[in-house]
Amino acid sequence: MSIDALLSVDKPQGWTSHDVVDFLRRLTGWKRVGHFGSLDPIATGLLLIGIGRATRLFPFLSKLPKTYRGTIRFGQATDTYDATGKPISPASTNFPQENELKEIIKSFEGEIEQLPPPFSAKKYKGQPLYRLARRGRTVPLQPIKVKIYWFKFIEYNPPDFVFEVLCSSGTYVRSLAHDLGQMAGCGAYLAQLTRLAIGPFHLNNAFSPEKIENSFKNGQVESLICPLEKVMEDLPKAILSEKLNLPLVKGKIIPPQALLTIISPAEESSSSSKERIVRLFSFDGRFLGFARAEAKTGNFIPFLLV
């Protein structure tokens, strides 16, 4: 069965993101399967999977902002920045007061520089940091720029702080927890994490491995997937004219007269209007990819084709 689609998986705790990919390959026989942004084994929640031609959407979908809900535990820092690590600071009960905590988390909002955790998949000279860390090697970590759109206070029962955060792709929530503990002066680590959303894709529309397995065995797996033509429905839909006889090429200009029409969604998201990205469709309804609109010329430039 050939499928080109997205599948939203509710990743269980203890599974790696690659475990989910392997599970789907073994279950279905699909060869082209990949995920759009990994989750640590300790984390649960939304893992977006591409099947078939949908794997080509990685450069676009992997960069979407992500929403998380989790628990940060104050009182000690660990080498992995989460509950699986070894303590690297003395235990402390000097937890921040609630008003102090609210002020500290505000300071994280906006564009910040962040160091990746020593135990992470980030590479140094071709080697993942976690492999070097396991060998006891210390390497110079380079800060990366990330954006924290908001960092919400949900609940605080010391030592545990429950939060939600909307952040740019590439943000390490474990590093947020560690840095928060440093600023609070008592150390902290990430005790629990669930990914709630990736852009417009939400956890409440994701399926457990058990649900996926049962649906596949009953021949109902297609009811769980999102076909390519429905990907990012909050973006305008540009339909190419029937007369267009040009091969679509990444970066090649599509003049506005080559479009039959542009259909805007009922409620365009703010991100759609700012980036001026459209979904390209052929005259017969096939999804072709994404293009950026040039404000000055009205032309469209394909940047991702499937």
Stockholm file with secondary structure:
# STOCKHOLM 1.0

chainA/1-306         MSIDALLSVDKPQGWTSHDVVDFLRRLTGWKRVGHFGSLDPIATGLLLIGIGRATRLFPFLSKLPKTYRGTIRFGQATDTYDATGKPISPASTNFPQENELKEIIKSFEGEIEQLPPPFSAKKYKGQPLYRLARRGRTVPLQPIKVKIYWFKFIEYNPPDFVFEVLCSSGTYVRSLAHDLGQMAGCGAYLAQLTRLAIGPFHLNNAFSPEKIENSFKNGQVESLICPLEKVMEDLPKAILSEKLNLPLVKGKIIPPQALLTIISPAEESSSSSKERIVRLFSFDGRFLGFARAEAKTGNFIPFLLV
#=GR chainA/1-306 SS CCCCEEEEEEECTTCCHHHHHHHHHHHHCCSCEEESSCCCTTCEEEEEEEEGGGGGGHHHHTTSCEEEEEEEEESCCBTTSBTTSCBCSCCCCCCCCHHHHHHHHHTTCEEEEECCCSSSSCEETTEEHHHHHHTTCCCCCCCEEEEEEEEEEEEEETTEEEEEEEECTTCCHHHHHHHHHHHHTSCEEEEEEEEEEETTEEGGGCBCHHHHHHHHHTTCGGGTCEEGGGTTTTSCEEEECTTCCCCCCTTCCBCGGGEEEEECCSSCCHHHHHHTEEEEECTTSCEEEEEEECTTTCCEEEEEEC
#=GC SS_cons         CCCCEEEEEEECTTCCHHHHHHHHHHHHCCSCEEESSCCCTTCEEEEEEEEGGGGGGHHHHTTSCEEEEEEEEESCCBTTSBTTSCBCSCCCCCCCCHHHHHHHHHTTCEEEEECCCSSSSCEETTEEHHHHHHTTCCCCCCCEEEEEEEEEEEEEETTEEEEEEEECTTCCHHHHHHHHHHHHTSCEEEEEEEEEEETTEEGGGCBCHHHHHHHHHTTCGGGTCEEGGGTTTTSCEEEECTTCCCCCCTTCCBCGGGEEEEECCSSCCHHHHHHTEEEEECTTSCEEEEEEECTTTCCEEEEEEC
//
